């Protein structure tokens, strides 16, 4: 029709035309942002506190008694009901646990009994901490307690269930090719959409635990946000969402859904205080990973190791296949001749030099100057060859920090129009970095690695590894020489994404030559 025709019609007719056009609009195209409701906390949450308390279960009461008997330094002893607080130095020798295997059973008991548990993300003193609860047991008193201590709650669920809820509410299938699923918020039918209404939020949470999805009686948007866990759980992505889901699964809750709400105050001190005050058992994401890893796997070997001669030297190539998505990954290993074929690093306590490299077709294959991926890969292979003891792990399926090749080209086009590498992704409605390293961690463990010197500038690669029994003994900088086409990209990674780059290199050279961002470079030449 064009945009002008409806405007010439009377107002009622214009409204009808707009409704028809909206109905005929095809499903959301690839890479467009879709959010039913902004994921934004309401300031009223800070003042909407009541004095209601949830009733602790027996496991929580025992936890309270043990925590009140803390030593003077504030850390409970390992002989108490809850194990000692993080001792990172021992995590590698303790099969990846931070608090210990004994931290998991009381948490599962509390979830089954309908009580809160606390979940710390890692062993860092300033770690994020969440309250977790089985939604089927949610009451208004639970919500009052949560609103006093935590931020707005969300319900974590497995990807298949998330897709079912989305499809039922929107009457259209959810594209499983999405790098990041669209945001959903829901409320129970007949209730309010106010996230500060404890009674209604609890009713919505109980509805989300019903089977089947069609019987939940939900509407969208609403008071409770939903979070989609990665397929494969904590072994795929060691995040709080996945840990909450795996705890629900280990507790035998059906369906596998969990309420998760981050505490207003971060850190172990906040966890200790709330655990002691309310008698709440606690664990960490790393402990959940270690617990699950004992019985489940994400990868399997593909064929036998084979020699791989390269211009940098001779490596042994080990291939692995993901049991979640079927993607194959390859590890180029440099180890002594007498090392074992399958686990070449298991016979020595020497930390291996490790580079976990995400696939980059444009940089690794075509030699694109827009990034530093190709030079990083070349430098890593040479460094491992020179060291004589290490591995370059090449993770496929992570193109464009996980958004895929097509979306990466779209982001490149936006960068040519002025956006930086971070804003280009967000303008497309895509995550800044959706890569996960759980698969890579399992591959490293399969190769026999425990201690490693990690070649990386990305702090994200350092998190969540303790649960796999891996320990980083040293960070080795991955240094490359910038060029006029990637200097702004590197500056953005350092300034906005926290990458640990050498500022003197970025600021000391002359990178004002011809580039795709200037008129000096003619593609037709």
C-alpha positions in Angstrom: 0.0 0.0 0.0 2.8 2.4 0.8 3.0 4.5 3.9 0.8 7.4 2.8 -2.4 5.6 1.8 -3.7 4.7 5.3 -3.1 8.2 6.5 -5.7 9.5 4.0 -8.4 7.3 5.5 -10.7 8.3 8.4 -9.2 7.6 11.9 -11.2 4.3 12.6 -10.2 3.0 9.1 -6.6 3.9 9.7 -6.6 1.9 13.0 -8.2 -1.1 11.2 -5.5 -0.9 8.5 -2.7 -0.8 11.0 -4.1 -3.8 12.8 -4.3 -5.7 9.5 -0.8 -4.7 8.6 0.5 -5.8 11.9 -1.3 -9.2 11.5 0.2 -9.7 8.1 3.7 -8.7 9.1 5.9 -11.9 8.9 7.6 -13.4 11.8 10.5 -11.4 13.1 13.5 -11.5 10.7 16.9 -12.8 11.7 19.0 -10.6 14.0 16.2 -8.2 15.0 15.7 -7.3 18.6 12.6 -8.8 20.3 11.7 -8.2 23.9 8.3 -8.4 25.4 9.2 -6.2 28.3 12.3 -4.3 29.3 14.5 -6.3 31.7 14.7 -3.3 34.1 14.4 -3.3 37.8 11.7 -1.0 39.3 13.0 1.5 41.8 10.0 0.7 44.0 11.6 -2.7 44.8 14.2 -0.9 47.0 11.4 0.3 49.3 8.9 -2.5 49.0 10.1 -4.5 52.0 7.9 -6.3 54.5 8.8 -8.2 57.7 7.3 -11.5 56.6 9.7 -14.4 56.8 9.5 -17.8 55.1 9.6 -20.9 57.4 13.0 -22.7 57.3 13.1 -26.4 56.8 15.1 -28.8 59.0 18.1 -28.6 56.6 18.1 -24.8 57.0 17.8 -25.0 60.8 20.8 -27.3 61.0 22.7 -25.0 58.7 21.9 -22.0 60.9 23.2 -23.8 64.0 26.5 -24.7 62.2 26.9 -21.2 60.8 26.4 -19.5 64.2 29.3 -21.6 65.4 31.7 -19.9 63.0 35.3 -19.3 63.8 36.4 -15.8 64.6 37.5 -15.1 61.0 33.9 -15.6 59.8 34.5 -18.9 58.0 32.7 -22.1 59.1 34.9 -25.1 59.5 34.8 -28.0 57.0 33.6 -30.3 59.8 30.3 -28.3 60.1 27.1 -29.0 58.2 28.1 -26.5 55.5 31.6 -26.9 54.3 34.2 -24.1 54.6 33.9 -21.1 52.4 36.0 -21.0 49.2 39.6 -22.2 49.3 40.5 -21.9 45.6 44.0 -23.4 46.1 42.5 -26.8 47.0 39.8 -26.8 44.3 41.9 -28.6 41.7 42.9 -31.4 44.1 39.3 -31.7 45.3 38.0 -32.7 41.9 36.8 -29.3 41.0 34.7 -28.5 44.2 35.0 -25.2 45.9 33.0 -25.8 49.0 33.1 -29.6 48.7 30.8 -32.4 47.6 29.0 -32.2 51.0 27.5 -28.8 50.0 25.1 -30.3 47.5 22.8 -32.6 49.5 21.5 -30.0 52.0 20.8 -27.7 49.1 18.8 -30.4 47.3 16.9 -31.3 50.5 15.9 -27.6 51.0 14.6 -27.3 47.4 12.5 -30.4 47.8 11.1 -29.1 51.1 10.1 -25.8 49.5 12.7 -23.5 51.1 15.3 -21.1 49.7 18.9 -21.9 49.0 21.8 -19.6 48.2 23.9 -20.0 45.1 27.3 -18.2 44.7 28.7 -17.9 41.2 32.3 -18.6 42.1 34.9 -18.4 44.8 35.7 -14.7 44.4 35.1 -12.6 47.4 32.9 -10.2 45.4 30.9 -12.9 43.7 27.3 -12.6 42.7 24.9 -14.5 44.9 21.4 -15.6 44.1 18.4 -17.0 46.0 16.9 -20.1 44.4 13.5 -21.7 45.1 11.3 -24.3 43.5 8.4 -22.3 41.9 5.8 -24.9 42.8 6.3 -24.1 46.5 6.3 -20.3 46.1 4.1 -18.4 48.6 3.5 -14.7 49.3 5.8 -15.0 52.4 8.6 -16.3 50.2 8.2 -13.3 47.9 8.2 -10.8 50.8 11.4 -12.4 52.0 12.9 -12.3 48.5 11.9 -8.6 47.9 13.6 -7.6 51.1 17.0 -9.2 50.2 17.1 -9.6 46.4 16.3 -8.0 43.1 13.3 -8.9 40.9 13.0 -12.6 40.5 13.1 -14.6 37.3 12.2 -18.2 36.4 15.0 -20.3 34.8 13.9 -23.1 32.6 15.3 -25.5 30.0 15.4 -24.4 26.4 12.8 -26.8 25.2 10.3 -25.6 27.8 11.1 -22.0 27.2 10.4 -22.6 23.5 7.0 -24.2 24.4 6.0 -21.3 26.6 7.0 -18.8 23.9 5.1 -20.7 21.2 2.0 -21.0 23.3 1.9 -17.4 24.2 2.8 -16.0 20.8 1.1 -18.6 18.7 4.3 -19.0 16.6 7.3 -21.4 16.9 10.5 -20.1 18.4 13.3 -20.1 15.9 15.9 -22.4 17.5 18.6 -20.7 15.4 18.5 -17.6 17.6 21.8 -16.7 19.2 19.9 -15.4 22.1 16.2 -16.3 22.7 13.7 -13.4 22.9 12.8 -12.1 26.3 9.5 -13.2 27.8 7.7 -12.0 30.9 4.4 -13.5 32.1 1.7 -13.2 34.7 -1.1 -15.5 35.8 -4.5 -14.9 34.2 -6.8 -12.8 36.3 -4.0 -11.2 38.3 -2.0 -8.0 38.2 1.2 -7.4 36.2 2.8 -5.7 39.2 6.1 -7.4 40.1 5.8 -5.9 43.6 2.5 -7.8 44.4 3.8 -10.8 46.4 0.6 -12.7 46.2 0.3 -12.4 42.4 4.0 -13.1 41.8 3.7 -16.3 43.9 0.6 -17.4 41.9 2.5 -16.8 38.7 5.4 -18.9 39.9 3.2 -21.8 40.8 1.5 -21.6 37.4 4.8 -21.8 35.7 5.5 -25.2 37.4 2.3 -26.8 36.1 2.1 -29.4 33.3 1.3 -29.1 30.5 2.3 -25.6 29.3 -1.2 -25.1 27.9 -2.7 -25.5 31.4 -0.6 -22.8 33.0 -3.0 -20.0 32.4 -0.5 -17.3 31.6 -0.5 -14.0 29.7 2.3 -11.9 28.3 3.8 -9.5 29.2 3.7 -9.8 32.9 5.3 -9.5 36.3 7.8 -12.4 36.1 10.7 -12.6 33.6 11.8 -16.0 32.2 15.4 -17.0 31.6 16.4 -19.7 29.1 19.2 -22.1 30.1 21.7 -23.4 27.6 21.2 -26.9 26.4 23.5 -29.1 28.4 23.2 -27.1 31.6 26.2 -26.2 33.6 28.5 -28.4 31.6 27.6 -26.3 28.5 27.6 -22.9 30.3 28.6 -22.5 33.9 26.1 -19.7 34.7 23.7 -19.1 37.5 20.7 -19.9 35.3 22.0 -23.3 34.3 23.1 -24.0 37.9 19.6 -23.3 39.2 18.1 -25.6 36.6 20.5 -28.4 37.3 19.8 -28.1 41.0 16.1 -28.5 40.3 16.8 -31.5 38.1 19.1 -33.1 40.7 16.4 -32.5 43.4 13.9 -34.5 41.3 11.6 -31.5 40.7 9.3 -31.8 37.7 9.3 -29.8 35.6 12.9 -28.5 35.7 12.2 -24.9 36.5 13.7 -22.7 39.3 13.2 -19.2 40.7 16.4 -17.3 40.8 16.9 -13.8 42.2 20.2 -12.0 42.7 20.9 -10.6 46.1 21.1 -6.8 46.3 24.4 -7.1 48.0 27.2 -9.1 46.3 29.9 -11.1 47.9 30.6 -13.8 50.4 30.0 -11.5 53.3 26.4 -10.9 52.2 26.0 -14.7 51.7 27.4 -15.5 55.2 25.1 -12.9 56.9 21.9 -14.1 55.2 22.8 -17.8 55.6 23.3 -17.3 59.3 20.3 -15.1 59.8 17.8 -17.3 57.9 19.4 -20.7 58.2 19.8 -21.1 54.4 22.1 -23.8 53.0 24.4 -22.7 50.1 26.6 -23.9 47.4 28.4 -22.5 44.3 28.1 -22.9 40.5 31.5 -24.6 40.5 30.3 -27.2 43.0 27.2 -27.9 40.8 29.5 -28.3 37.8 31.8 -30.7 39.7 28.8 -32.7 41.0 27.2 -33.0 37.5 30.5 -33.7 35.8 30.9 -36.9 37.8 28.1 -38.6 35.9 27.5 -36.6 32.7 29.6 -35.6 29.7 29.2 -33.1 27.0 31.8 -34.4 24.5 33.1 -37.6 23.1 36.2 -38.5 21.1 36.0 -38.8 17.3 38.4 -41.3 15.9 42.1 -41.8 16.9 44.7 -39.0 17.4 46.7 -38.3 14.2 49.9 -36.5 13.4 49.4 -32.9 12.1 52.5 -31.4 10.5 52.2 -27.6 10.3 54.5 -24.7 9.3 55.0 -24.2 13.0 55.9 -27.7 13.9 54.5 -31.3 14.4 51.4 -31.6 16.5 49.0 -34.5 17.5 45.5 -33.7 16.4 42.7 -34.9 18.7 39.1 -34.5 17.6 36.0 -34.2 19.8 32.3 -34.1 19.2 29.7 -32.2 21.2 26.9 -34.4 22.4 24.7 -31.3 22.7 24.8 -29.8 19.1 27.0 -32.3 17.2 29.7 -29.8 16.4 33.2 -31.2 16.1 36.2 -29.5 17.7 39.9 -30.1 17.3 42.9 -29.9 19.7 46.5 -29.6 18.4 48.7 -31.1 21.1 52.4 -30.8 21.8 53.6 -33.2 24.4 56.6 -35.6 25.0 56.8 -38.7 22.8 56.1 -41.0 25.7 52.9 -39.2 26.7 49.7 -41.2 26.5 47.7 -41.1 23.3 44.3 -40.1 24.8 45.4 -38.1 27.9 48.9 -36.8 27.0 49.0 -34.4 29.9 47.9 -36.8 32.7 51.4 -38.1 33.5 53.0 -34.7 34.5 52.1 -32.0 37.0 53.7 -29.4 34.8 51.2 -26.7 33.8 50.4 -26.9 30.1 50.4 -23.8 27.8 46.8 -23.6 26.6 45.1 -21.5 24.0 41.3 -21.9 23.6 40.6 -20.3 20.2 37.1 -19.5 18.9 36.5 -20.2 15.3 36.8 -17.1 13.0 36.4 -17.9 9.3 37.2 -14.4 8.2 40.3 -14.0 10.3 41.7 -17.6 10.4 41.0 -18.5 6.8 40.8 -15.4 4.7 43.3 -13.3 6.7 40.8 -10.5 7.4 42.5 -7.4 8.9 39.3 -6.4 10.8 40.1 -8.6 13.8 43.2 -10.1 15.4 42.0 -13.7 15.4 44.3 -15.0 12.6 47.5 -13.5 14.1 46.4 -14.8 17.6 46.0 -18.4 16.2 49.4 -18.3 14.4 51.1 -16.9 17.5 49.5 -19.5 19.8 50.7 -22.4 17.5 54.2 -21.0 17.5 54.2 -20.4 21.2 53.1 -24.0 22.0 55.7 -25.3 19.6 58.4 -23.3 21.2 57.3 -24.3 24.7 57.1 -28.0 23.8 54.2 -28.7 26.2 50.8 -27.4 25.5 47.7 -27.4 23.3 45.8 -25.1 20.9 42.1 -26.0 21.2 40.1 -24.8 18.2 36.4 -24.4 19.1 34.1 -24.4 16.1 30.6 -22.9 16.0 31.6 -19.7 17.8 31.9 -17.4 14.8 31.5 -13.7 15.6 31.6 -14.3 19.4 28.8 -16.8 18.9 26.3 -15.0 16.7 27.2 -16.8 13.4 28.7 -15.8 10.1 25.7 -14.1 8.6 25.0 -11.9 11.6 28.7 -11.1 11.8 28.6 -9.7 8.3 25.5 -7.6 9.3 27.4 -6.3 12.3 30.4 -5.5 10.1 28.1 -3.4 7.9 26.9 -1.5 10.9 30.5 -0.9 12.0 31.2 0.7 8.7 28.3 3.2 9.5 29.9 4.2 12.8 28.9 1.5 15.4 31.7 -0.2 17.3 31.9 -4.0 17.7 29.8 -4.0 20.9 27.1 -1.6 19.8 26.7 -3.4 16.4 25.7 -6.6 18.2 23.2 -4.9 20.5 21.7 -2.9 17.6 20.9 -6.3 16.0 19.3 -7.5 19.2 22.2 -10.0 19.7 24.4 -10.6 22.7 27.8 -9.0 22.9 29.4 -12.4 23.5 27.4 -15.6 23.7 30.3 -18.0 23.6 30.6 -20.6 26.3 33.6 -22.6 27.3 32.1 -25.6 29.1 32.7 -27.8 26.1 36.3 -26.6 25.8 36.9 -27.2 29.5 35.7 -30.8 29.2 38.0 -31.4 26.2 41.0 -30.0 28.2 40.1 -32.4 31.1 39.8 -35.3 28.6 43.4 -34.5 27.5 44.6 -34.9 31.1 45.1 -31.2 31.9 44.6 -29.9 35.4 46.9 -26.9 35.8 47.5 -24.6 32.9 49.0 -21.4 31.7 46.2 -19.8 29.7 46.9 -17.7 26.6 44.1 -15.2 26.5 43.2 -11.5 26.9 39.5 -12.3 27.6 38.6 -12.4 31.3 35.5 -14.4 30.4 37.6 -17.4 29.7 38.9 -17.5 33.3 35.5 -17.9 34.9 33.7 -21.1 35.7 36.7 -23.4 35.3 37.1 -24.6 38.9 34.1 -26.9 38.6 35.9 -28.9 35.9 39.0 -29.5 38.0 41.0 -26.9 36.0 43.3 -24.3 37.6 44.9 -21.4 35.9 48.4 -20.9 37.2 49.3 -18.0 34.9 47.8 -15.8 32.3 49.9 -15.5 29.2 49.1 -12.4 27.1 48.2 -13.0 23.5 50.0 -10.2 21.7 49.5 -9.1 18.1 50.4 -6.0 16.1 47.4 -3.8 15.4 46.6 -2.3 12.0 44.5 0.6 10.7 41.5 -1.8 10.1 41.4 -3.3 13.6 42.8 -0.7 15.9 39.3 0.7 16.9 38.0 -2.9 17.3 40.9 -3.6 19.8 40.4 -0.4 21.7 36.7 -1.2 22.1 37.5 -4.7 23.4 39.9 -3.1 26.0 37.8 -0.2 27.0 34.3 -1.6 26.9 34.6 -5.4 27.1 37.4 -5.6 29.7 40.0 -7.4 27.5 43.5 -7.2 29.0 45.4 -5.6 26.1 48.7 -3.7 26.2 47.6 -0.1 26.1 51.1 1.1 25.2 50.9 -0.9 21.9 47.4 0.4 21.1 48.4 4.0 21.8 52.0 4.0 20.7 51.8 3.2 17.0 50.7 5.1 13.9 47.5 3.4 12.8 46.0 6.2 10.7 46.8 4.6 7.4 44.3 3.6 4.7 41.4 1.4 6.0 37.9 0.4 5.2 36.7 3.2 7.5 38.4 5.9 5.4 38.0 7.0 1.8 41.6 6.1 1.1 40.9 2.4 0.4 39.3 1.6 -2.9 37.9 -1.9 -3.1 37.8 -1.7 -6.9 41.5 -1.4 -7.2 
